[in-house]
Amino acid sequence: MEGRDEDEPVGASSASQFDQHMTTTSRHHFGNSREFGDSFSITIIESMKEEYGLFVWPCSVVLAEYVWQQRSRFLGASVVELGAGTSLPGLVAAKVGSDVTLTDNAIRLEVLDNMKRVSDLNELKCEVLGFTWGLWDAAVFNLKPKIILGADVLYDTNAFDDLFATVAFLLQSIPGSVFITTYHNRSGHHLIEFLMVKWGLKCVKLLDGFSFMPSNKASGLSGNIQLAEIVLNCESVK
């Protein structure tokens, strides 16, 4: 895709477990230097052997672009990215001035380690937290996000209930907070609607993921991607 530069493998320069994986970096550009003085790029470390967590999927590219285009909303905001993986949306949020916590499954130590590496690589100060949806520990109760991000977190229907329970819990921490997610429009749509009702949530914005993508980025992506903004349904929690 445009805006993605393949570099030489970086694993050989690391004295960690990444040595045993085939790794590469991709570079993702935001803004036009001729139009925006604050344009920038984010470099991501990817593993070609990792099944899910260490690859930049299209939903992540779309959500990251939305963060960039909505950057005025993110300035100074507390942001938590769920299931962050390679963390592109969260890193963009940090770049535009958010206080960001990147999270992923607590047992996926390689993914969590990579999140720290990409934060350092891009000279960004993001907190990294192991957070398994539906499981609560002390660190989770300290999260107070104004904005929750989740790219392609709606892929495993078995995890939907825990995900929405987690989102509902986090949205209660600050009035007016929002969950912004991108997902492929798969057959689980009715289950998503059911669980939103169950956990007292409602969708306040639903966009075609390609409707706001620059043509040079959209041409490198595929799939039926939607973006949703989800908030607490105040009427259901009264």
C-alpha positions, 0 to 999 in steps of 0.5 A: 500500500502507499505509505508503507515502506518495507525495510530490511529485517530488524530482528538481527539487531535485537538480543531478544526473542525477536531474533528467531522471527522473521521481522520487518518494518512498515512506515505509515504516513499521515498528512501531506507535508505540502499542506500540513506542517504537522505531518508525520510518519509512524514506523511499525515492527511486524512479524510475518510469522505471528498469526494475528497480533504483530501484523498491521491489518486494514482495520488498523490503517483505517482507524489510524487515519480517522484518528489523524483526521479527528486529531483535534478531539485527541489533543490532551485526551486520555486514550486506551487502545484495546487489543492494540497489537502493532498499535498503529492507531494508539501511536498516532493518537500519542503523536497528536497529543493524547495520553495513551495506554496500549493494551493487549492480552496479558498472556501475549508477552511477545506482543506486549514487548513489541508494543514497548519497542514500537513506542520507543522506536517512534520516540513516544511515551505510551504506557503498555498494559497486559489487559485480558478482556473480562478479567479485572485487576488493580491496573484496570481500575486506574484506567480513565479513558476519554477515548477507547480505540479498537481496530478489528477487535470484533473478529472472534464472536466468542470474545464479544461478550467480554469485549463489550463488558470491558468497553461498558466498564471503561466508558463509565469512568468518564462522562462523555467517553466514547469507544471508536472501533473499526471492523469488517462487516461480518455475519456477527452483526446481529450479535453485536447489536444484541450485546450492545443492548445487553451492556447498555451501549448505543452506536452514535456514528457509523461510517463506511471505512473507505468514505474518509480514506485518501484514495492513495491509501484506500487503493491498497486496502480490501474488505467491507470495513466500518467505523463505529462510535459507541457510547453508554446508553444513558437511558438504559443505565438510569 
